[in-house]
Amino acid sequence: MKEEEVLSNLLKRIGAKLTELRKQKGYTSHEDFAFDHDIPRVQYWRIEKGQTNITMKSLVKILAIHKISVEEFFNSLYKESRKLA
């Protein structure tokens, strides 16, 4: 698999996990979540869709909203990927 494909797949998995966390928090709309937490709405939409290369700064900010550490977040992604394999 090419490096671009690996990155694209990872960004999509990150976005899907962030969408799941947002919905668990009771937000049906990415726009409402972004507005309530002072995140640019278009940027947040692109993050959830895996269409942008999220920065660590943005990821840490979003995870702090969910009260999840970076380690917990990536560990959960890893565990989910192991279930699919």
PyMOL Python script that loads the backbone (N, CA, C, O; Angstrom):
from pymol import cmd

cmd.read_pdbstr("""\
ATOM      1  N   MET A   1       0.855  -1.184   0.000  1.00  0.00           N
ATOM      2  CA  MET A   1       0.000   0.000   0.000  1.00  0.00           C
ATOM      3  C   MET A   1       0.894   1.237   0.000  1.00  0.00           C
ATOM      4  O   MET A   1       1.890   1.309   0.719  1.00  0.00           O
ATOM      5  N   LYS A   2       0.517   2.187  -0.810  1.00  0.00           N
ATOM      6  CA  LYS A   2       1.300   3.413  -0.921  1.00  0.00           C
ATOM      7  C   LYS A   2       1.127   4.279   0.327  1.00  0.00           C
ATOM      8  O   LYS A   2       0.129   4.192   1.041  1.00  0.00           O
ATOM      9  N   GLU A   3       2.139   5.117   0.560  1.00  0.00           N
ATOM     10  CA  GLU A   3       2.120   6.015   1.718  1.00  0.00           C
ATOM     11  C   GLU A   3       0.881   6.912   1.719  1.00  0.00           C
ATOM     12  O   GLU A   3       0.281   7.153   2.767  1.00  0.00           O
ATOM     13  N   GLU A   4       0.506   7.400   0.544  1.00  0.00           N
ATOM     14  CA  GLU A   4      -0.680   8.266   0.441  1.00  0.00           C
ATOM     15  C   GLU A   4      -1.946   7.518   0.858  1.00  0.00           C
ATOM     16  O   GLU A   4      -2.816   8.086   1.518  1.00  0.00           O
ATOM     17  N   GLU A   5      -2.046   6.259   0.476  1.00  0.00           N
ATOM     18  CA  GLU A   5      -3.218   5.456   0.836  1.00  0.00           C
ATOM     19  C   GLU A   5      -3.264   5.203   2.337  1.00  0.00           C
ATOM     20  O   GLU A   5      -4.329   5.257   2.952  1.00  0.00           O
ATOM     21  N   VAL A   6      -2.110   4.928   2.917  1.00  0.00           N
ATOM     22  CA  VAL A   6      -2.030   4.690   4.356  1.00  0.00           C
ATOM     23  C   VAL A   6      -2.486   5.935   5.106  1.00  0.00           C
ATOM     24  O   VAL A   6      -3.288   5.843   6.036  1.00  0.00           O
ATOM     25  N   LEU A   7      -1.980   7.086   4.709  1.00  0.00           N
ATOM     26  CA  LEU A   7      -2.363   8.344   5.355  1.00  0.00           C
ATOM     27  C   LEU A   7      -3.848   8.631   5.166  1.00  0.00           C
ATOM     28  O   LEU A   7      -4.528   9.030   6.111  1.00  0.00           O
ATOM     29  N   SER A   8      -4.348   8.430   3.961  1.00  0.00           N
ATOM     30  CA  SER A   8      -5.757   8.667   3.684  1.00  0.00           C
ATOM     31  C   SER A   8      -6.649   7.769   4.546  1.00  0.00           C
ATOM     32  O   SER A   8      -7.643   8.229   5.108  1.00  0.00           O
ATOM     33  N   ASN A   9      -6.291   6.498   4.646  1.00  0.00           N
ATOM     34  CA  ASN A   9      -7.063   5.568   5.470  1.00  0.00           C
ATOM     35  C   ASN A   9      -7.022   5.962   6.945  1.00  0.00           C
ATOM     36  O   ASN A   9      -8.037   5.892   7.638  1.00  0.00           O
ATOM     37  N   LEU A  10      -5.865   6.372   7.416  1.00  0.00           N
ATOM     38  CA  LEU A  10      -5.736   6.780   8.813  1.00  0.00           C
ATOM     39  C   LEU A  10      -6.570   8.024   9.095  1.00  0.00           C
ATOM     40  O   LEU A  10      -7.259   8.089  10.112  1.00  0.00           O
ATOM     41  N   LEU A  11      -6.514   9.005   8.210  1.00  0.00           N
ATOM     42  CA  LEU A  11      -7.301  10.229   8.400  1.00  0.00           C
ATOM     43  C   LEU A  11      -8.799   9.927   8.413  1.00  0.00           C
ATOM     44  O   LEU A  11      -9.551  10.536   9.174  1.00  0.00           O
ATOM     45  N   LYS A  12      -9.227   8.995   7.577  1.00  0.00           N
ATOM     46  CA  LYS A  12     -10.640   8.604   7.565  1.00  0.00           C
ATOM     47  C   LYS A  12     -11.027   7.893   8.855  1.00  0.00           C
ATOM     48  O   LYS A  12     -12.118   8.114   9.381  1.00  0.00           O
ATOM     49  N   ARG A  13     -10.151   7.050   9.365  1.00  0.00           N
ATOM     50  CA  ARG A  13     -10.425   6.355  10.637  1.00  0.00           C
ATOM     51  C   ARG A  13     -10.471   7.347  11.795  1.00  0.00           C
ATOM     52  O   ARG A  13     -11.322   7.230  12.677  1.00  0.00           O
ATOM     53  N   ILE A  14      -9.564   8.319  11.798  1.00  0.00           N
ATOM     54  CA  ILE A  14      -9.569   9.357  12.833  1.00  0.00           C
ATOM     55  C   ILE A  14     -10.867  10.145  12.755  1.00  0.00           C
ATOM     56  O   ILE A  14     -11.511  10.390  13.775  1.00  0.00           O
ATOM     57  N   GLY A  15     -11.247  10.540  11.556  1.00  0.00           N
ATOM     58  CA  GLY A  15     -12.482  11.296  11.370  1.00  0.00           C
ATOM     59  C   GLY A  15     -13.708  10.521  11.821  1.00  0.00           C
ATOM     60  O   GLY A  15     -14.598  11.079  12.462  1.00  0.00           O
ATOM     61  N   ALA A  16     -13.757   9.240  11.491  1.00  0.00           N
ATOM     62  CA  ALA A  16     -14.893   8.407  11.889  1.00  0.00           C
ATOM     63  C   ALA A  16     -14.968   8.283  13.408  1.00  0.00           C
ATOM     64  O   ALA A  16     -16.055   8.307  13.986  1.00  0.00           O
ATOM     65  N   LYS A  17     -13.816   8.151  14.048  1.00  0.00           N
ATOM     66  CA  LYS A  17     -13.790   8.050  15.511  1.00  0.00           C
ATOM     67  C   LYS A  17     -14.234   9.365  16.147  1.00  0.00           C
ATOM     68  O   LYS A  17     -14.964   9.356  17.138  1.00  0.00           O
ATOM     69  N   LEU A  18     -13.805  10.484  15.592  1.00  0.00           N
ATOM     70  CA  LEU A  18     -14.223  11.780  16.121  1.00  0.00           C
ATOM     71  C   LEU A  18     -15.725  11.993  15.918  1.00  0.00           C
ATOM     72  O   LEU A  18     -16.391  12.582  16.770  1.00  0.00           O
ATOM     73  N   THR A  19     -16.250  11.519  14.805  1.00  0.00           N
ATOM     74  CA  THR A  19     -17.699  11.593  14.563  1.00  0.00           C
ATOM     75  C   THR A  19     -18.436  10.782  15.622  1.00  0.00           C
ATOM     76  O   THR A  19     -19.436  11.232  16.181  1.00  0.00           O
ATOM     77  N   GLU A  20     -17.933   9.589  15.888  1.00  0.00           N
ATOM     78  CA  GLU A  20     -18.533   8.726  16.915  1.00  0.00           C
ATOM     79  C   GLU A  20     -18.516   9.413  18.282  1.00  0.00           C
ATOM     80  O   GLU A  20     -19.516   9.392  19.000  1.00  0.00           O
ATOM     81  N   LEU A  21     -17.394  10.015  18.638  1.00  0.00           N
ATOM     82  CA  LEU A  21     -17.290  10.705  19.933  1.00  0.00           C
ATOM     83  C   LEU A  21     -18.251  11.883  20.005  1.00  0.00           C
ATOM     84  O   LEU A  21     -18.886  12.106  21.036  1.00  0.00           O
ATOM     85  N   ARG A  22     -18.362  12.640  18.913  1.00  0.00           N
ATOM     86  CA  ARG A  22     -19.278  13.772  18.881  1.00  0.00           C
ATOM     87  C   ARG A  22     -20.711  13.310  19.106  1.00  0.00           C
ATOM     88  O   ARG A  22     -21.448  13.914  19.885  1.00  0.00           O
ATOM     89  N   LYS A  23     -21.100  12.254  18.433  1.00  0.00           N
ATOM     90  CA  LYS A  23     -22.463  11.740  18.570  1.00  0.00           C
ATOM     91  C   LYS A  23     -22.719  11.206  19.979  1.00  0.00           C
ATOM     92  O   LYS A  23     -23.821  11.353  20.509  1.00  0.00           O
ATOM     93  N   GLN A  24     -21.704  10.587  20.584  1.00  0.00           N
ATOM     94  CA  GLN A  24     -21.838  10.108  21.962  1.00  0.00           C
ATOM     95  C   GLN A  24     -22.070  11.271  22.921  1.00  0.00           C
ATOM     96  O   GLN A  24     -22.702  11.108  23.965  1.00  0.00           O
ATOM     97  N   LYS A  25     -21.561  12.428  22.567  1.00  0.00           N
ATOM     98  CA  LYS A  25     -21.734  13.625  23.382  1.00  0.00           C
ATOM     99  C   LYS A  25     -23.104  14.266  23.157  1.00  0.00           C
ATOM    100  O   LYS A  25     -23.455  15.242  23.821  1.00  0.00           O
ATOM    101  N   GLY A  26     -23.877  13.712  22.216  1.00  0.00           N
ATOM    102  CA  GLY A  26     -25.227  14.196  21.983  1.00  0.00           C
ATOM    103  C   GLY A  26     -25.373  15.174  20.838  1.00  0.00           C
ATOM    104  O   GLY A  26     -26.451  15.732  20.636  1.00  0.00           O
ATOM    105  N   TYR A  27     -24.312  15.392  20.088  1.00  0.00           N
ATOM    106  CA  TYR A  27     -24.354  16.320  18.961  1.00  0.00           C
ATOM    107  C   TYR A  27     -24.679  15.549  17.679  1.00  0.00           C
ATOM    108  O   TYR A  27     -23.914  14.681  17.257  1.00  0.00           O
ATOM    109  N   THR A  28     -25.803  15.869  17.075  1.00  0.00           N
ATOM    110  CA  THR A  28     -26.142  15.243  15.797  1.00  0.00           C
ATOM    111  C   THR A  28     -25.516  16.002  14.637  1.00  0.00           C
ATOM    112  O   THR A  28     -25.393  15.460  13.539  1.00  0.00           O
ATOM    113  N   SER A  29     -25.127  17.227  14.862  1.00  0.00           N
ATOM    114  CA  SER A  29     -24.570  18.079  13.816  1.00  0.00           C
ATOM    115  C   SER A  29     -23.125  18.459  14.129  1.00  0.00           C
ATOM    116  O   SER A  29     -22.802  18.898  15.233  1.00  0.00           O
ATOM    117  N   HIS A  30     -22.267  18.278  13.126  1.00  0.00           N
ATOM    118  CA  HIS A  30     -20.877  18.715  13.303  1.00  0.00           C
ATOM    119  C   HIS A  30     -20.818  20.227  13.464  1.00  0.00           C
ATOM    120  O   HIS A  30     -19.943  20.751  14.154  1.00  0.00           O
ATOM    121  N   GLU A  31     -21.755  20.928  12.823  1.00  0.00           N
ATOM    122  CA  GLU A  31     -21.759  22.392  12.889  1.00  0.00           C
ATOM    123  C   GLU A  31     -22.023  22.884  14.309  1.00  0.00           C
ATOM    124  O   GLU A  31     -21.352  23.801  14.784  1.00  0.00           O
ATOM    125  N   ASP A  32     -22.991  22.284  14.984  1.00  0.00           N
ATOM    126  CA  ASP A  32     -23.293  22.675  16.360  1.00  0.00           C
ATOM    127  C   ASP A  32     -22.114  22.401  17.286  1.00  0.00           C
ATOM    128  O   ASP A  32     -21.769  23.223  18.136  1.00  0.00           O
ATOM    129  N   PHE A  33     -21.504  21.237  17.108  1.00  0.00           N
ATOM    130  CA  PHE A  33     -20.345  20.884  17.927  1.00  0.00           C
ATOM    131  C   PHE A  33     -19.220  21.892  17.710  1.00  0.00           C
ATOM    132  O   PHE A  33     -18.649  22.412  18.669  1.00  0.00           O
ATOM    133  N   ALA A  34     -18.908  22.163  16.456  1.00  0.00           N
ATOM    134  CA  ALA A  34     -17.823  23.095  16.127  1.00  0.00           C
ATOM    135  C   ALA A  34     -18.125  24.491  16.671  1.00  0.00           C
ATOM    136  O   ALA A  34     -17.247  25.136  17.244  1.00  0.00           O
ATOM    137  N   PHE A  35     -19.350  24.954  16.498  1.00  0.00           N
ATOM    138  CA  PHE A  35     -19.735  26.272  16.977  1.00  0.00           C
ATOM    139  C   PHE A  35     -19.610  26.355  18.498  1.00  0.00           C
ATOM    140  O   PHE A  35     -19.056  27.320  19.025  1.00  0.00           O
ATOM    141  N   ASP A  36     -20.121  25.349  19.200  1.00  0.00           N
ATOM    142  CA  ASP A  36     -20.091  25.352  20.664  1.00  0.00           C
ATOM    143  C   ASP A  36     -18.673  25.312  21.229  1.00  0.00           C
ATOM    144  O   ASP A  36     -18.441  25.743  22.358  1.00  0.00           O
ATOM    145  N   HIS A  37     -17.729  24.797  20.448  1.00  0.00           N
ATOM    146  CA  HIS A  37     -16.362  24.628  20.955  1.00  0.00           C
ATOM    147  C   HIS A  37     -15.346  25.496  20.217  1.00  0.00           C
ATOM    148  O   HIS A  37     -14.141  25.255  20.278  1.00  0.00           O
ATOM    149  N   ASP A  38     -15.856  26.510  19.520  1.00  0.00           N
ATOM    150  CA  ASP A  38     -14.989  27.500  18.864  1.00  0.00           C
ATOM    151  C   ASP A  38     -13.977  26.865  17.903  1.00  0.00           C
ATOM    152  O   ASP A  38     -12.786  27.174  17.923  1.00  0.00           O
ATOM    153  N   ILE A  39     -14.497  25.973  17.071  1.00  0.00           N
ATOM    154  CA  ILE A  39     -13.689  25.342  16.027  1.00  0.00           C
ATOM    155  C   ILE A  39     -14.313  25.762  14.695  1.00  0.00           C
ATOM    156  O   ILE A  39     -15.533  25.697  14.548  1.00  0.00           O
ATOM    157  N   PRO A  40     -13.509  26.189  13.728  1.00  0.00           N
ATOM    158  CA  PRO A  40     -14.087  26.537  12.429  1.00  0.00           C
ATOM    159  C   PRO A  40     -14.897  25.362  11.864  1.00  0.00           C
ATOM    160  O   PRO A  40     -14.393  24.244  11.757  1.00  0.00           O
ATOM    161  N   ARG A  41     -16.145  25.631  11.510  1.00  0.00           N
ATOM    162  CA  ARG A  41     -17.060  24.559  11.105  1.00  0.00           C
ATOM    163  C   ARG A  41     -16.589  23.797   9.877  1.00  0.00           C
ATOM    164  O   ARG A  41     -16.666  22.569   9.850  1.00  0.00           O
ATOM    165  N   VAL A  42     -16.105  24.500   8.865  1.00  0.00           N
ATOM    166  CA  VAL A  42     -15.647  23.817   7.659  1.00  0.00           C
ATOM    167  C   VAL A  42     -14.424  22.948   7.972  1.00  0.00           C
ATOM    168  O   VAL A  42     -14.308  21.821   7.492  1.00  0.00           O
ATOM    169  N   GLN A  43     -13.526  23.491   8.779  1.00  0.00           N
ATOM    170  CA  GLN A  43     -12.342  22.724   9.162  1.00  0.00           C
ATOM    171  C   GLN A  43     -12.764  21.458   9.898  1.00  0.00           C
ATOM    172  O   GLN A  43     -12.242  20.378   9.619  1.00  0.00           O
ATOM    173  N   TYR A  44     -13.691  21.576  10.823  1.00  0.00           N
ATOM    174  CA  TYR A  44     -14.110  20.409  11.594  1.00  0.00           C
ATOM    175  C   TYR A  44     -14.798  19.387  10.692  1.00  0.00           C
ATOM    176  O   TYR A  44     -14.600  18.183  10.856  1.00  0.00           O
ATOM    177  N   TRP A  45     -15.601  19.858   9.743  1.00  0.00           N
ATOM    178  CA  TRP A  45     -16.252  18.955   8.795  1.00  0.00           C
ATOM    179  C   TRP A  45     -15.202  18.171   8.008  1.00  0.00           C
ATOM    180  O   TRP A  45     -15.329  16.960   7.828  1.00  0.00           O
ATOM    181  N   ARG A  46     -14.173  18.863   7.546  1.00  0.00           N
ATOM    182  CA  ARG A  46     -13.104  18.201   6.786  1.00  0.00           C
ATOM    183  C   ARG A  46     -12.359  17.175   7.646  1.00  0.00           C
ATOM    184  O   ARG A  46     -11.969  16.115   7.157  1.00  0.00           O
ATOM    185  N   ILE A  47     -12.167  17.493   8.912  1.00  0.00           N
ATOM    186  CA  ILE A  47     -11.505  16.552   9.824  1.00  0.00           C
ATOM    187  C   ILE A  47     -12.350  15.290   9.962  1.00  0.00           C
ATOM    188  O   ILE A  47     -11.833  14.181   9.832  1.00  0.00           O
ATOM    189  N   GLU A  48     -13.639  15.451  10.223  1.00  0.00           N
ATOM    190  CA  GLU A  48     -14.512  14.292  10.381  1.00  0.00           C
ATOM    191  C   GLU A  48     -14.598  13.455   9.109  1.00  0.00           C
ATOM    192  O   GLU A  48     -14.739  12.234   9.182  1.00  0.00           O
ATOM    193  N   LYS A  49     -14.515  14.085   7.966  1.00  0.00           N
ATOM    194  CA  LYS A  49     -14.588  13.365   6.690  1.00  0.00           C
ATOM    195  C   LYS A  49     -13.232  12.801   6.263  1.00  0.00           C
ATOM    196  O   LYS A  49     -13.148  12.100   5.255  1.00  0.00           O
ATOM    197  N   GLY A  50     -12.173  13.098   7.014  1.00  0.00           N
ATOM    198  CA  GLY A  50     -10.846  12.608   6.667  1.00  0.00           C
ATOM    199  C   GLY A  50     -10.273  13.297   5.446  1.00  0.00           C
ATOM    200  O   GLY A  50      -9.445  12.723   4.738  1.00  0.00           O
ATOM    201  N   GLN A  51     -10.705  14.518   5.194  1.00  0.00           N
ATOM    202  CA  GLN A  51     -10.287  15.240   4.003  1.00  0.00           C
ATOM    203  C   GLN A  51      -9.182  16.254   4.253  1.00  0.00           C
ATOM    204  O   GLN A  51      -8.769  16.961   3.333  1.00  0.00           O
ATOM    205  N   THR A  52      -8.707  16.331   5.470  1.00  0.00           N
ATOM    206  CA  THR A  52      -7.628  17.269   5.770  1.00  0.00           C
ATOM    207  C   THR A  52      -6.632  16.605   6.712  1.00  0.00           C
ATOM    208  O   THR A  52      -6.989  15.732   7.502  1.00  0.00           O
ATOM    209  N   ASN A  53      -5.414  17.023   6.616  1.00  0.00           N
ATOM    210  CA  ASN A  53      -4.361  16.492   7.474  1.00  0.00           C
ATOM    211  C   ASN A  53      -4.431  17.229   8.815  1.00  0.00           C
ATOM    212  O   ASN A  53      -3.880  18.321   8.960  1.00  0.00           O
ATOM    213  N   ILE A  54      -5.097  16.636   9.770  1.00  0.00           N
ATOM    214  CA  ILE A  54      -5.312  17.270  11.069  1.00  0.00           C
ATOM    215  C   ILE A  54      -3.981  17.504  11.780  1.00  0.00           C
ATOM    216  O   ILE A  54      -3.094  16.650  11.766  1.00  0.00           O
ATOM    217  N   THR A  55      -3.860  18.659  12.390  1.00  0.00           N
ATOM    218  CA  THR A  55      -2.646  18.951  13.155  1.00  0.00           C
ATOM    219  C   THR A  55      -2.789  18.358  14.559  1.00  0.00           C
ATOM    220  O   THR A  55      -3.899  18.110  15.031  1.00  0.00           O
ATOM    221  N   MET A  56      -1.680  18.143  15.196  1.00  0.00           N
ATOM    222  CA  MET A  56      -1.715  17.640  16.574  1.00  0.00           C
ATOM    223  C   MET A  56      -2.404  18.653  17.478  1.00  0.00           C
ATOM    224  O   MET A  56      -3.122  18.275  18.404  1.00  0.00           O
ATOM    225  N   LYS A  57      -2.190  19.929  17.217  1.00  0.00           N
ATOM    226  CA  LYS A  57      -2.821  20.975  18.024  1.00  0.00           C
ATOM    227  C   LYS A  57      -4.343  20.858  17.957  1.00  0.00           C
ATOM    228  O   LYS A  57      -5.020  20.923  18.983  1.00  0.00           O
ATOM    229  N   SER A  58      -4.875  20.688  16.751  1.00  0.00           N
ATOM    230  CA  SER A  58      -6.325  20.544  16.592  1.00  0.00           C
ATOM    231  C   SER A  58      -6.820  19.253  17.236  1.00  0.00           C
ATOM    232  O   SER A  58      -7.853  19.242  17.905  1.00  0.00           O
ATOM    233  N   LEU A  59      -6.084  18.177  17.032  1.00  0.00           N
ATOM    234  CA  LEU A  59      -6.495  16.896  17.603  1.00  0.00           C
ATOM    235  C   LEU A  59      -6.517  16.955  19.124  1.00  0.00           C
ATOM    236  O   LEU A  59      -7.465  16.484  19.751  1.00  0.00           O
ATOM    237  N   VAL A  60      -5.482  17.529  19.718  1.00  0.00           N
ATOM    238  CA  VAL A  60      -5.415  17.646  21.181  1.00  0.00           C
ATOM    239  C   VAL A  60      -6.577  18.491  21.698  1.00  0.00           C
ATOM    240  O   VAL A  60      -7.180  18.156  22.717  1.00  0.00           O
ATOM    241  N   LYS A  61      -6.896  19.585  21.003  1.00  0.00           N
ATOM    242  CA  LYS A  61      -8.019  20.440  21.409  1.00  0.00           C
ATOM    243  C   LYS A  61      -9.335  19.665  21.377  1.00  0.00           C
ATOM    244  O   LYS A  61     -10.126  19.734  22.318  1.00  0.00           O
ATOM    245  N   ILE A  62      -9.561  18.931  20.294  1.00  0.00           N
ATOM    246  CA  ILE A  62     -10.808  18.170  20.165  1.00  0.00           C
ATOM    247  C   ILE A  62     -10.872  17.055  21.206  1.00  0.00           C
ATOM    248  O   ILE A  62     -11.921  16.830  21.810  1.00  0.00           O
ATOM    249  N   LEU A  63      -9.774  16.368  21.416  1.00  0.00           N
ATOM    250  CA  LEU A  63      -9.763  15.285  22.403  1.00  0.00           C
ATOM    251  C   LEU A  63      -9.962  15.820  23.821  1.00  0.00           C
ATOM    252  O   LEU A  63     -10.578  15.155  24.654  1.00  0.00           O
ATOM    253  N   ALA A  64      -9.444  17.010  24.096  1.00  0.00           N
ATOM    254  CA  ALA A  64      -9.647  17.622  25.415  1.00  0.00           C
ATOM    255  C   ALA A  64     -11.129  17.884  25.657  1.00  0.00           C
ATOM    256  O   ALA A  64     -11.608  17.736  26.782  1.00  0.00           O
ATOM    257  N   ILE A  65     -11.852  18.268  24.625  1.00  0.00           N
ATOM    258  CA  ILE A  65     -13.297  18.481  24.733  1.00  0.00           C
ATOM    259  C   ILE A  65     -13.972  17.181  25.160  1.00  0.00           C
ATOM    260  O   ILE A  65     -14.910  17.181  25.957  1.00  0.00           O
ATOM    261  N   HIS A  66     -13.473  16.075  24.613  1.00  0.00           N
ATOM    262  CA  HIS A  66     -14.044  14.763  24.926  1.00  0.00           C
ATOM    263  C   HIS A  66     -13.424  14.125  26.178  1.00  0.00           C
ATOM    264  O   HIS A  66     -13.806  13.029  26.588  1.00  0.00           O
ATOM    265  N   LYS A  67     -12.467  14.833  26.770  1.00  0.00           N
ATOM    266  CA  LYS A  67     -11.770  14.345  27.963  1.00  0.00           C
ATOM    267  C   LYS A  67     -11.093  12.987  27.716  1.00  0.00           C
ATOM    268  O   LYS A  67     -11.195  12.056  28.515  1.00  0.00           O
ATOM    269  N   ILE A  68     -10.401  12.923  26.576  1.00  0.00           N
ATOM    270  CA  ILE A  68      -9.679  11.715  26.177  1.00  0.00           C
ATOM    271  C   ILE A  68      -8.237  12.113  25.853  1.00  0.00           C
ATOM    272  O   ILE A  68      -7.994  13.123  25.193  1.00  0.00           O
ATOM    273  N   SER A  69      -7.309  11.324  26.316  1.00  0.00           N
ATOM    274  CA  SER A  69      -5.907  11.602  25.995  1.00  0.00           C
ATOM    275  C   SER A  69      -5.584  11.110  24.588  1.00  0.00           C
ATOM    276  O   SER A  69      -6.297  10.279  24.026  1.00  0.00           O
ATOM    277  N   VAL A  70      -4.517  11.629  24.041  1.00  0.00           N
ATOM    278  CA  VAL A  70      -4.061  11.203  22.722  1.00  0.00           C
ATOM    279  C   VAL A  70      -3.780   9.705  22.744  1.00  0.00           C
ATOM    280  O   VAL A  70      -4.114   8.990  21.800  1.00  0.00           O
ATOM    281  N   GLU A  71      -3.166   9.236  23.824  1.00  0.00           N
ATOM    282  CA  GLU A  71      -2.843   7.809  23.942  1.00  0.00           C
ATOM    283  C   GLU A  71      -4.103   6.952  23.936  1.00  0.00           C
ATOM    284  O   GLU A  71      -4.161   5.931  23.250  1.00  0.00           O
ATOM    285  N   GLU A  72      -5.115   7.368  24.703  1.00  0.00           N
ATOM    286  CA  GLU A  72      -6.378   6.616  24.738  1.00  0.00           C
ATOM    287  C   GLU A  72      -7.029   6.589  23.363  1.00  0.00           C
ATOM    288  O   GLU A  72      -7.546   5.559  22.931  1.00  0.00           O
ATOM    289  N   PHE A  73      -6.998   7.720  22.687  1.00  0.00           N
ATOM    290  CA  PHE A  73      -7.621   7.828  21.376  1.00  0.00           C
ATOM    291  C   PHE A  73      -6.975   6.865  20.382  1.00  0.00           C
ATOM    292  O   PHE A  73      -7.665   6.081  19.731  1.00  0.00           O
ATOM    293  N   PHE A  74      -5.652   6.929  20.269  1.00  0.00           N
ATOM    294  CA  PHE A  74      -4.975   6.068  19.305  1.00  0.00           C
ATOM    295  C   PHE A  74      -4.999   4.607  19.726  1.00  0.00           C
ATOM    296  O   PHE A  74      -5.006   3.720  18.873  1.00  0.00           O
ATOM    297  N   ASN A  75      -5.013   4.345  21.021  1.00  0.00           N
ATOM    298  CA  ASN A  75      -5.141   2.970  21.489  1.00  0.00           C
ATOM    299  C   ASN A  75      -6.496   2.397  21.070  1.00  0.00           C
ATOM    300  O   ASN A  75      -6.580   1.240  20.659  1.00  0.00           O
ATOM    301  N   SER A  76      -7.552   3.202  21.172  1.00  0.00           N
ATOM    302  CA  SER A  76      -8.876   2.726  20.759  1.00  0.00           C
ATOM    303  C   SER A  76      -8.920   2.492  19.244  1.00  0.00           C
ATOM    304  O   SER A  76      -9.550   1.539  18.785  1.00  0.00           O
ATOM    305  N   LEU A  77      -8.258   3.349  18.474  1.00  0.00           N
ATOM    306  CA  LEU A  77      -8.182   3.124  17.022  1.00  0.00           C
ATOM    307  C   LEU A  77      -7.449   1.822  16.720  1.00  0.00           C
ATOM    308  O   LEU A  77      -7.856   1.062  15.841  1.00  0.00           O
ATOM    309  N   TYR A  78      -6.374   1.571  17.449  1.00  0.00           N
ATOM    310  CA  TYR A  78      -5.589   0.364  17.255  1.00  0.00           C
ATOM    311  C   TYR A  78      -6.437  -0.870  17.576  1.00  0.00           C
ATOM    312  O   TYR A  78      -6.457  -1.836  16.812  1.00  0.00           O
ATOM    313  N   LYS A  79      -7.129  -0.827  18.703  1.00  0.00           N
ATOM    314  CA  LYS A  79      -7.964  -1.973  19.100  1.00  0.00           C
ATOM    315  C   LYS A  79      -9.056  -2.242  18.062  1.00  0.00           C
ATOM    316  O   LYS A  79      -9.333  -3.395  17.730  1.00  0.00           O
ATOM    317  N   GLU A  80      -9.666  -1.188  17.559  1.00  0.00           N
ATOM    318  CA  GLU A  80     -10.706  -1.348  16.535  1.00  0.00           C
ATOM    319  C   GLU A  80     -10.139  -1.955  15.258  1.00  0.00           C
ATOM    320  O   GLU A  80     -10.781  -2.792  14.623  1.00  0.00           O
ATOM    321  N   SER A  81      -8.934  -1.532  14.885  1.00  0.00           N
ATOM    322  CA  SER A  81      -8.328  -2.077  13.662  1.00  0.00           C
ATOM    323  C   SER A  81      -7.961  -3.553  13.837  1.00  0.00           C
ATOM    324  O   SER A  81      -8.008  -4.321  12.876  1.00  0.00           O
ATOM    325  N   ARG A  82      -7.600  -3.947  15.046  1.00  0.00           N
ATOM    326  CA  ARG A  82      -7.267  -5.351  15.318  1.00  0.00           C
ATOM    327  C   ARG A  82      -8.518  -6.229  15.206  1.00  0.00           C
ATOM    328  O   ARG A  82      -8.438  -7.380  14.779  1.00  0.00           O
ATOM    329  N   LYS A  83      -9.675  -5.675  15.595  1.00  0.00           N
ATOM    330  CA  LYS A  83     -10.928  -6.437  15.490  1.00  0.00           C
ATOM    331  C   LYS A  83     -11.294  -6.691  14.029  1.00  0.00           C
ATOM    332  O   LYS A  83     -11.885  -7.720  13.701  1.00  0.00           O
ATOM    333  N   LEU A  84     -10.942  -5.750  13.158  1.00  0.00           N
ATOM    334  CA  LEU A  84     -11.281  -5.865  11.747  1.00  0.00           C
ATOM    335  C   LEU A  84     -10.333  -6.804  11.002  1.00  0.00           C
ATOM    336  O   LEU A  84     -10.674  -7.348   9.951  1.00  0.00           O
ATOM    337  N   ALA A  85      -9.152  -6.981  11.559  1.00  0.00           N
ATOM    338  CA  ALA A  85      -8.128  -7.801  10.863  1.00  0.00           C
ATOM    339  C   ALA A  85      -8.376  -9.277  11.002  1.00  0.00           C
ATOM    340  O   ALA A  85      -7.609 -10.085  10.477  1.00  0.00           O
TER     341      ALA A  85
END
""", "prot")
cmd.dss("prot")
cmd.show_as("cartoon", "prot")
cmd.util.cbc("prot")
cmd.orient("prot")
